[in-house]
Amino acid sequence: MMDYFYNTQAEQFASVEIPKELLTGENFSSLSASAKMLYAVLLDRMGEAKRHNWYDEENRVYVIYPLSKLEKDISFSRHTIIDCMNELEDFGLISRFQIKGKPSRIYVKNFNRRRIFQLIG
């Protein structure tokens, strides 16, 4: 049986936030729940960019997140992760850039900017 949280214990866990717009926004209704979760994990990973100097020559932020580490961290199969990455890329939420002999750079794109262009375009 699980116990309750008491007082400040509720603050003891790190969390990954899924932006509400991804969950409820019409523009994202066709995106799978798994892809939304992966996008949230990638957004969270961007917090490490400064520490690792994950910026390209145009000062764009990217993340390094090998498939094997993703598999371990979120308990998705390799196949599911690849499918979700492809879905996110097809949707325009990420782009990947491969440098020979190194893990892919994953550029996590700003979904708010896409929404702004849809509203004014």
DRENTORKOL-3810 file (N, C-alpha, C; in nm, 4 decimals):
REM DRENTORKOL-3810
@n.u->0.0839; n.v->-0.1179; n.w->0.0000; ca.u->0.0000; ca.v->0.0000; ca.w->0.0000; c.u->0.0889; c.v->0.1250; c.w->0.0000
@n.u->0.0503; n.v->0.2218; n.w->-0.0793; ca.u->0.1248; ca.v->0.3467; ca.w->-0.0895; c.u->0.0860; c.v->0.4402; c.w->0.0244
@n.u->0.1820; n.v->0.5178; n.w->0.0700; ca.u->0.1576; ca.v->0.6131; ca.w->0.1775; c.u->0.1247; c.v->0.7499; c.w->0.1184
@n.u->0.0715; n.v->0.8393; n.w->0.1978; ca.u->0.0420; ca.v->0.9768; ca.w->0.1585; c.u->0.1687; c.v->1.0608; c.w->0.1633
@n.u->0.1636; n.v->1.1743; n.w->0.0946; ca.u->0.2682; ca.v->1.2744; ca.w->0.1096; c.u->0.2303; c.v->1.3637; c.w->0.2266
@n.u->0.3276; n.v->1.4067; n.w->0.3022; ca.u->0.3030; ca.v->1.4951; ca.w->0.4155; c.u->0.3852; c.v->1.6222; c.w->0.4017
@n.u->0.3194; n.v->1.7358; n.w->0.4285; ca.u->0.3814; ca.v->1.8662; ca.w->0.4353; c.u->0.4762; c.v->1.8923; c.w->0.3189
@n.u->0.6045; n.v->1.9128; n.w->0.3438; ca.u->0.6999; ca.v->1.9506; ca.w->0.2391; c.u->0.7491; c.v->1.8327; c.w->0.1564
@n.u->0.7059; n.v->1.7133; n.w->0.1862; ca.u->0.7468; ca.v->1.5966; ca.w->0.1070; c.u->0.7038; c.v->1.6106; c.w->-0.0392
@n.u->0.5991; n.v->1.6836; n.w->-0.0647; ca.u->0.5482; ca.v->1.7000; ca.w->-0.2010; c.u->0.6492; c.v->1.7695; c.w->-0.2910
@n.u->0.7467; n.v->1.8375; n.w->-0.2341; ca.u->0.8461; ca.v->1.9110; ca.w->-0.3119; c.u->0.9709; c.v->1.8302; c.w->-0.3415
@n.u->0.9739; n.v->1.7032; n.w->-0.3031; ca.u->1.0965; ca.v->1.6262; ca.w->-0.3124; c.u->1.1241; c.v->1.5653; c.w->-0.4499
@n.u->1.0294; n.v->1.5683; n.w->-0.5402; ca.u->1.0477; ca.v->1.5027; ca.w->-0.6684; c.u->1.0683; c.v->1.6029; c.w->-0.7804
@n.u->1.1623; n.v->1.5722; n.w->-0.8658; ca.u->1.1786; ca.v->1.6509; ca.w->-0.9873; c.u->1.0637; c.v->1.6130; c.w->-1.0804
@n.u->1.0253; n.v->1.7037; n.w->-1.1662; ca.u->0.9155; ca.v->1.6732; ca.w->-1.2566; c.u->0.9454; c.v->1.7265; c.w->-1.3955
@n.u->0.8763; n.v->1.6703; n.w->-1.4911; ca.u->0.8828; ca.v->1.7157; ca.w->-1.6290; c.u->0.7469; c.v->1.7765; c.w->-1.6590
@n.u->0.7473; n.v->1.8985; n.w->-1.7053; ca.u->0.6216; ca.v->1.9660; ca.w->-1.7358; c.u->0.5839; c.v->1.9452; c.w->-1.8816
@n.u->0.4573; n.v->1.9145; n.w->-1.9032; ca.u->0.4036; ca.v->1.9072; ca.w->-2.0386; c.u->0.3216; c.v->2.0342; c.w->-2.0585
@n.u->0.3622; n.v->2.1194; n.w->-2.1504; ca.u->0.2877; ca.v->2.2436; ca.w->-2.1708; c.u->0.1401; c.v->2.2155; c.w->-2.2005
@n.u->0.0540; n.v->2.2893; n.w->-2.1358; ca.u->-0.0903; ca.v->2.2697; ca.w->-2.1499; c.u->-0.1345; c.v->2.2785; c.w->-2.2955
@n.u->-0.0731; n.v->2.3670; n.w->-2.3704; ca.u->-0.1078; ca.v->2.3829; ca.w->-2.5120; c.u->-0.0899; c.v->2.2514; c.w->-2.5889
@n.u->0.0109; n.v->2.1737; n.w->-2.5522; ca.u->0.0308; ca.v->2.0442; ca.w->-2.6179; c.u->-0.0821; c.v->1.9473; c.w->-2.5857
@n.u->-0.1337; n.v->1.9549; n.w->-2.4644; ca.u->-0.2392; ca.v->1.8628; ca.w->-2.4231; c.u->-0.3768; c.v->1.9036; c.w->-2.4741
@n.u->-0.4047; n.v->2.0329; n.w->-2.4749; ca.u->-0.5409; ca.v->2.0779; ca.w->-2.5048; c.u->-0.5542; c.v->2.1546; c.w->-2.6360
@n.u->-0.4429; n.v->2.1981; n.w->-2.6925; ca.u->-0.4489; ca.v->2.2800; ca.w->-2.8135; c.u->-0.4933; c.v->2.2019; c.w->-2.9355
@n.u->-0.5823; n.v->2.2645; n.w->-3.0136; ca.u->-0.6312; ca.v->2.2022; ca.w->-3.1368; c.u->-0.5184; c.v->2.1681; c.w->-3.2336
@n.u->-0.4183; n.v->2.2544; n.w->-3.2382; ca.u->-0.3074; ca.v->2.2339; ca.w->-3.3317; c.u->-0.2290; c.v->2.1067; c.w->-3.3015
@n.u->-0.2409; n.v->2.0561; n.w->-3.1794; ca.u->-0.1627; ca.v->1.9396; ca.w->-3.1390; c.u->-0.2485; c.v->1.8161; c.w->-3.1139
@n.u->-0.3758; n.v->1.8215; n.w->-3.1513; ca.u->-0.4664; ca.v->1.7105; ca.w->-3.1224; c.u->-0.4277; c.v->1.5820; c.w->-3.1955
@n.u->-0.3622; n.v->1.5926; n.w->-3.3088; ca.u->-0.3246; ca.v->1.4723; ca.w->-3.3835; c.u->-0.1915; c.v->1.4122; c.w->-3.3373
@n.u->-0.1227; n.v->1.4802; n.w->-3.2480; ca.u->0.0051; ca.v->1.4319; ca.w->-3.1961; c.u->-0.0207; c.v->1.3252; c.w->-3.0897
@n.u->0.0486; n.v->1.2137; n.w->-3.0972; ca.u->0.0266; ca.v->1.1050; ca.w->-3.0018; c.u->0.0706; c.v->1.1457; c.w->-2.8613
@n.u->0.0114; n.v->1.0816; n.w->-2.7622; ca.u->0.0468; ca.v->1.1089; ca.w->-2.6223; c.u->0.1940; c.v->1.0782; c.w->-2.5976
@n.u->0.2446; n.v->0.9735; n.w->-2.6594; ca.u->0.3864; ca.v->0.9376; ca.w->-2.6421; c.u->0.4777; c.v->1.0454; c.w->-2.6984
@n.u->0.4418; n.v->1.0991; n.w->-2.8138; ca.u->0.5227; ca.v->1.2054; ca.w->-2.8743; c.u->0.5184; c.v->1.3315; c.w->-2.7884
@n.u->0.4030; n.v->1.3621; n.w->-2.7319; ca.u->0.3917; ca.v->1.4784; ca.w->-2.6430; c.u->0.4808; c.v->1.4600; c.w->-2.5205
@n.u->0.4810; n.v->1.3400; n.w->-2.4671; ca.u->0.5644; ca.v->1.3128; ca.w->-2.3501; c.u->0.7127; c.v->1.3252; c.w->-2.3856
@n.u->0.7520; n.v->1.2718; n.w->-2.4994; ca.u->0.8912; ca.v->1.2817; ca.w->-2.5416; c.u->0.9307; c.v->1.4271; c.w->-2.5638
@n.u->0.8427; n.v->1.5056; n.w->-2.6249; ca.u->0.8716; ca.v->1.6475; ca.w->-2.6459; c.u->0.8942; c.v->1.7173; c.w->-2.5119
@n.u->0.8122; n.v->1.6863; n.w->-2.4117; ca.u->0.8275; ca.v->1.7454; ca.w->-2.2781; c.u->0.9616; c.v->1.7059; c.w->-2.2170
@n.u->1.0032; n.v->1.5825; n.w->-2.2366; ca.u->1.1330; ca.v->1.5363; ca.w->-2.1852; c.u->1.2466; c.v->1.6105; c.w->-2.2559
@n.u->1.2325; n.v->1.6318; n.w->-2.3851; ca.u->1.3345; ca.v->1.7050; ca.w->-2.4603; c.u->1.3389; c.v->1.8527; c.w->-2.4172
@n.u->1.2216; n.v->1.9115; n.w->-2.3918; ca.u->1.2186; ca.v->2.0486; ca.w->-2.3392; c.u->1.2932; c.v->2.0563; c.w->-2.2062
@n.u->1.2699; n.v->1.9584; n.w->-2.1208; ca.u->1.3367; ca.v->1.9543; ca.w->-1.9916; c.u->1.4881; c.v->1.9420; c.w->-2.0089
@n.u->1.5292; n.v->1.8617; n.w->-2.1034; ca.u->1.6719; ca.v->1.8398; ca.w->-2.1296; c.u->1.7411; c.v->1.9681; c.w->-2.1738
@n.u->1.6662; n.v->2.0612; n.w->-2.2327; ca.u->1.7254; ca.v->2.1878; ca.w->-2.2763; c.u->1.7827; c.v->2.2666; c.w->-2.1598
@n.u->1.7382; n.v->2.2359; n.w->-2.0396; ca.u->1.7921; ca.v->2.3014; ca.w->-1.9217; c.u->1.9401; c.v->2.2748; c.w->-1.9013
@n.u->1.9917; n.v->2.1710; n.w->-1.9652; ca.u->2.1336; ca.v->2.1373; ca.w->-1.9542; c.u->2.2195; c.v->2.2033; c.w->-2.0615
@n.u->2.1574; n.v->2.2742; n.w->-2.1527; ca.u->2.2302; ca.v->2.3313; ca.w->-2.2665; c.u->2.3436; c.v->2.4236; c.w->-2.2239
@n.u->2.3174; n.v->2.5113; n.w->-2.1312; ca.u->2.4203; ca.v->2.6074; ca.w->-2.0896; c.u->2.5392; c.v->2.5350; c.w->-2.0269
@n.u->2.5097; n.v->2.4391; n.w->-1.9398; ca.u->2.6168; ca.v->2.3662; ca.w->-1.8710; c.u->2.7055; c.v->2.2895; c.w->-1.9704
@n.u->2.6445; n.v->2.2369; n.w->-2.0770; ca.u->2.7183; ca.v->2.1567; ca.w->-2.1753; c.u->2.7611; c.v->2.2360; c.w->-2.2984
@n.u->2.7224; n.v->2.3634; n.w->-2.3021; ca.u->2.7524; ca.v->2.4493; ca.w->-2.4177; c.u->2.6913; c.v->2.3930; c.w->-2.5465
@n.u->2.5651; n.v->2.3549; n.w->-2.5390; ca.u->2.4937; ca.v->2.2999; ca.w->-2.6541; c.u->2.4307; c.v->2.4122; c.w->-2.7355
@n.u->2.5155; n.v->2.4887; n.w->-2.8018; ca.u->2.4725; ca.v->2.5961; ca.w->-2.8897; c.u->2.5492; c.v->2.5812; c.w->-3.0200
@n.u->2.4812; n.v->2.6039; n.w->-3.1310; ca.u->2.5511; ca.v->2.5944; ca.w->-3.2584; c.u->2.6071; c.v->2.7315; c.w->-3.2974
@n.u->2.6636; n.v->2.7410; n.w->-3.4164; ca.u->2.7274; ca.v->2.8641; ca.w->-3.4626; c.u->2.6285; c.v->2.9794; c.w->-3.4795
@n.u->2.4984; n.v->2.9484; n.w->-3.4857; ca.u->2.3954; ca.v->3.0526; ca.w->-3.4949; c.u->2.3302; c.v->3.0797; c.w->-3.3592
@n.u->2.3906; n.v->3.0241; n.w->-3.2527; ca.u->2.3434; ca.v->3.0397; ca.w->-3.1147; c.u->2.2096; c.v->2.9704; c.w->-3.0881
@n.u->2.1751; n.v->2.8734; n.w->-3.1750; ca.u->2.0538; ca.v->2.7951; ca.w->-3.1530; c.u->2.0841; c.v->2.6841; c.w->-3.0529
@n.u->1.9917; n.v->2.6615; n.w->-2.9620; ca.u->2.0072; ca.v->2.5579; ca.w->-2.8601; c.u->1.9727; c.v->2.4225; c.w->-2.9205
@n.u->2.0523; n.v->2.3226; n.w->-2.8852; ca.u->2.0194; ca.v->2.1847; ca.w->-2.9208; c.u->2.0467; c.v->2.0980; c.w->-2.7990
@n.u->2.0000; n.v->1.9742; n.w->-2.8042; ca.u->2.0273; ca.v->1.8793; ca.w->-2.6966; c.u->2.0913; c.v->1.7546; c.w->-2.7551
@n.u->2.1660; n.v->1.6889; n.w->-2.6717; ca.u->2.2215; ca.v->1.5584; ca.w->-2.7035; c.u->2.1514; c.v->1.4601; c.w->-2.6102
@n.u->2.0847; n.v->1.3627; n.w->-2.6689; ca.u->2.0116; ca.v->1.2653; ca.w->-2.5874; c.u->2.0113; c.v->1.1329; c.w->-2.6638
@n.u->2.1164; n.v->1.0526; n.w->-2.6443; ca.u->2.1258; ca.v->0.9253; ca.w->-2.7168; c.u->2.0042; c.v->0.8353; c.w->-2.6914
@n.u->1.9668; n.v->0.7588; n.w->-2.7926; ca.u->1.8511; ca.v->0.6697; ca.w->-2.7813; c.u->1.8616; c.v->0.5769; c.w->-2.6610
@n.u->1.9803; n.v->0.5250; n.w->-2.6360; ca.u->1.9974; ca.v->0.4315; ca.w->-2.5245; c.u->1.9662; c.v->0.4989; c.w->-2.3907
@n.u->2.0032; n.v->0.6259; n.w->-2.3771; ca.u->1.9748; ca.v->0.7005; ca.w->-2.2541; c.u->1.8255; c.v->0.7319; c.w->-2.2432
@n.u->1.7649; n.v->0.7691; n.w->-2.3557; ca.u->1.6208; ca.v->0.7934; ca.w->-2.3567; c.u->1.5438; c.v->0.6674; c.w->-2.3174
@n.u->1.5836; n.v->0.5540; n.w->-2.3744; ca.u->1.5188; ca.v->0.4263; ca.w->-2.3411; c.u->1.5200; c.v->0.4041; c.w->-2.1905
@n.u->1.6354; n.v->0.4253; n.w->-2.1309; ca.u->1.6515; ca.v->0.4032; ca.w->-1.9874; c.u->1.5720; c.v->0.5050; c.w->-1.9061
@n.u->1.5783; n.v->0.6318; n.w->-1.9463; ca.u->1.5172; ca.v->0.7398; ca.w->-1.8686; c.u->1.3644; c.v->0.7375; c.w->-1.8699
@n.u->1.3040; n.v->0.7046; n.w->-1.9846; ca.u->1.1575; ca.v->0.7126; ca.w->-1.9918; c.u->1.0897; c.v->0.5781; c.w->-2.0158
@n.u->1.1678; n.v->0.4716; n.w->-2.0202; ca.u->1.1136; ca.v->0.3356; ca.w->-2.0345; c.u->1.0271; c.v->0.3182; c.w->-2.1588
@n.u->1.0660; n.v->0.3826; n.w->-2.2667; ca.u->1.0051; ca.v->0.3583; ca.w->-2.3973; c.u->1.0980; c.v->0.2654; c.w->-2.4722
@n.u->1.0436; n.v->0.1818; n.w->-2.5582; ca.u->1.1282; ca.v->0.0969; ca.w->-2.6423; c.u->1.1982; c.v->0.1846; c.w->-2.7459
@n.u->1.3073; n.v->0.1339; n.w->-2.7989; ca.u->1.3806; ca.v->0.2059; ca.w->-2.9043; c.u->1.2871; c.v->0.2363; c.w->-3.0211
@n.u->1.2062; n.v->0.1386; n.w->-3.0568; ca.u->1.1121; ca.v->0.1543; ca.w->-3.1684; c.u->1.0141; c.v->0.2694; c.w->-3.1405
@n.u->0.9604; n.v->0.2756; n.w->-3.0188; ca.u->0.8662; ca.v->0.3823; ca.w->-2.9824; c.u->0.9342; c.v->0.5182; c.w->-2.9857
@n.u->1.0568; n.v->0.5249; n.w->-2.9352; ca.u->1.1299; ca.v->0.6520; ca.w->-2.9354; c.u->1.1544; c.v->0.6992; c.w->-3.0782
@n.u->1.1974; n.v->0.6088; n.w->-3.1634; ca.u->1.2222; ca.v->0.6452; ca.w->-3.3036; c.u->1.0928; c.v->0.6912; c.w->-3.3704
@n.u->0.9828; n.v->0.6190; n.w->-3.3467; ca.u->0.8534; ca.v->0.6598; ca.w->-3.4029; c.u->0.8127; c.v->0.7988; c.w->-3.3536
@n.u->0.8310; n.v->0.8232; n.w->-3.2235; ca.u->0.7951; ca.v->0.9530; ca.w->-3.1663; c.u->0.8849; c.v->1.0641; c.w->-3.2208
@n.u->1.0136; n.v->1.0367; n.w->-3.2344; ca.u->1.1058; ca.v->1.1360; ca.w->-3.2918; c.u->1.0623; c.v->1.1702; c.w->-3.4343
@n.u->1.0292; n.v->1.0684; n.w->-3.5121; ca.u->0.9836; ca.v->1.0920; ca.w->-3.6496; c.u->0.8543; c.v->1.1731; c.w->-3.6509
@n.u->0.7626; n.v->1.1403; n.w->-3.5599; ca.u->0.6366; ca.v->1.2133; ca.w->-3.5497; c.u->0.6619; c.v->1.3596; c.w->-3.5138
@n.u->0.7481; n.v->1.3837; n.w->-3.4156; ca.u->0.7805; ca.v->1.5210; ca.w->-3.3755; c.u->0.8484; c.v->1.5974; c.w->-3.4882
@n.u->0.9353; n.v->1.5285; n.w->-3.5607; ca.u->1.0041; ca.v->1.5935; ca.w->-3.6728; c.u->0.9054; c.v->1.6255; c.w->-3.7856
@n.u->0.8186; n.v->1.5297; n.w->-3.8179; ca.u->0.7178; ca.v->1.5528; ca.w->-3.9221; c.u->0.6239; c.v->1.6667; c.w->-3.8837
@n.u->0.5972; n.v->1.6811; n.w->-3.7553; ca.u->0.5080; ca.v->1.7848; ca.w->-3.7051; c.u->0.5782; c.v->1.9205; c.w->-3.6980
@n.u->0.7109; n.v->1.9202; n.w->-3.7081; ca.u->0.7879; ca.v->2.0451; ca.w->-3.7042; c.u->0.8300; c.v->2.0869; c.w->-3.5648
@n.u->0.8169; n.v->1.9985; n.w->-3.4659; ca.u->0.8531; ca.v->2.0343; ca.w->-3.3294; c.u->1.0001; c.v->2.0096; c.w->-3.2972
@n.u->1.0658; n.v->1.9266; n.w->-3.3743; ca.u->1.2100; ca.v->1.9055; ca.w->-3.3584; c.u->1.2726; c.v->1.8926; c.w->-3.4956
@n.u->1.4033; n.v->1.9104; n.w->-3.4994; ca.u->1.4817; ca.v->1.8707; ca.w->-3.6165; c.u->1.6086; c.v->1.8066; c.w->-3.5632
@n.u->1.6607; n.v->1.7127; n.w->-3.6395; ca.u->1.7806; ca.v->1.6402; ca.w->-3.5973; c.u->1.8908; c.v->1.6621; c.w->-3.6986
@n.u->2.0111; n.v->1.6732; n.w->-3.6476; ca.u->2.1279; ca.v->1.6944; ca.w->-3.7318; c.u->2.2354; c.v->1.5965; c.w->-3.6881
@n.u->2.2772; n.v->1.5121; n.w->-3.7797; ca.u->2.3770; ca.v->1.4096; ca.w->-3.7489; c.u->2.5163; c.v->1.4564; c.w->-3.7891
@n.u->2.6089; n.v->1.4472; n.w->-3.6962; ca.u->2.7493; ca.v->1.4729; ca.w->-3.7230; c.u->2.8186; c.v->1.3371; c.w->-3.7179
@n.u->2.8913; n.v->1.3054; n.w->-3.8214; ca.u->2.9519; ca.v->1.1725; ca.w->-3.8327; c.u->3.0305; c.v->1.1356; c.w->-3.7063
@n.u->2.9985; n.v->1.0188; n.w->-3.6527; ca.u->3.0688; ca.v->0.9670; ca.w->-3.5369; c.u->3.0242; c.v->1.0233; c.w->-3.4032
@n.u->2.9221; n.v->1.1081; n.w->-3.4034; ca.u->2.8726; ca.v->1.1696; ca.w->-3.2795; c.u->2.7215; c.v->1.1500; c.w->-3.2700
@n.u->2.6678; n.v->1.1602; n.w->-3.1481; ca.u->2.5207; ca.v->1.1523; ca.w->-3.1344; c.u->2.4550; c.v->1.2689; c.w->-3.2081
@n.u->2.3327; n.v->1.2473; n.w->-3.2511; ca.u->2.2571; ca.v->1.3518; ca.w->-3.3210; c.u->2.2336; c.v->1.4724; c.w->-3.2313
@n.u->2.2369; n.v->1.5885; n.w->-3.2934; ca.u->2.1907; ca.v->1.7096; ca.w->-3.2267; c.u->2.0406; c.v->1.7134; c.w->-3.2475
@n.u->1.9681; n.v->1.7356; n.w->-3.1407; ca.u->1.8227; ca.v->1.7470; ca.w->-3.1501; c.u->1.7863; c.v->1.8915; c.w->-3.1192
@n.u->1.7333; n.v->1.9596; n.w->-3.2197; ca.u->1.6876; ca.v->2.0969; ca.w->-3.2017; c.u->1.5402; c.v->2.0913; c.w->-3.1637
@n.u->1.5100; n.v->2.1328; n.w->-3.0424; ca.u->1.3727; ca.v->2.1358; ca.w->-2.9944; c.u->1.3165; c.v->2.2725; c.w->-3.0313
@n.u->1.2143; n.v->2.2710; n.w->-3.1137; ca.u->1.1619; ca.v->2.3972; ca.w->-3.1652; c.u->1.0538; c.v->2.4538; c.w->-3.0743
@n.u->1.0392; n.v->2.5844; n.w->-3.0815; ca.u->0.9458; ca.v->2.6587; ca.w->-2.9980; c.u->0.8055; c.v->2.6498; c.w->-3.0577
@n.u->0.7191; n.v->2.5689; n.w->-2.9972; ca.u->0.5841; ca.v->2.5493; ca.w->-3.0504; c.u->0.5001; c.v->2.6759; c.w->-3.0403
@n.u->0.5296; n.v->2.7662; n.w->-2.9488; ca.u->0.4545; ca.v->2.8910; ca.w->-2.9367; c.u->0.4721; c.v->2.9775; c.w->-3.0600
@n.u->0.5917; n.v->2.9773; n.w->-3.1162; ca.u->0.6186; ca.v->3.0558; ca.w->-3.2370; c.u->0.5348; c.v->3.0043; c.w->-3.3533
@n.u->0.5232; n.v->2.8712; n.w->-3.3664; ca.u->0.4427; ca.v->2.8125; ca.w->-3.4728; c.u->0.2973; c.v->2.8586; c.w->-3.4582
@n.u->0.2477; n.v->2.8590; n.w->-3.3345; ca.u->0.1099; ca.v->2.8989; ca.w->-3.3074; c.u->0.0889; c.v->3.0453; c.w->-3.3457
@n.u->0.1838; n.v->3.1314; n.w->-3.3142; ca.u->0.1726; ca.v->3.2735; ca.w->-3.3483; c.u->0.1614; c.v->3.2904; c.w->-3.4985
@n.u->0.2460; n.v->3.2178; n.w->-3.5752; ca.u->0.2417; ca.v->3.2291; ca.w->-3.7202; c.u->0.1080; c.v->3.1779; c.w->-3.7750
@n.u->0.0523; n.v->3.0749; n.w->-3.7127; ca.u->-0.0774; ca.v->3.0243; ca.w->-3.7579; c.u->-0.1880; c.v->3.1261; c.w->-3.7308
@n.u->-0.1782; n.v->3.1982; n.w->-3.6199; ca.u->-0.2797; ca.v->3.2955; ca.w->-3.5858; c.u->-0.2758; c.v->3.4179; c.w->-3.6769
@n.u->-0.1518; n.v->3.4598; n.w->-3.7164; ca.u->-0.1417; ca.v->3.5804; ca.w->-3.7988; c.u->-0.1305; c.v->3.5490; c.w->-3.9470
@n.u->-0.0968; n.v->3.4242; n.w->-3.9802; ca.u->-0.0755; ca.v->3.3873; ca.w->-4.1193; c.u->-0.1992; c.v->3.3472; c.w->-4.1837
END
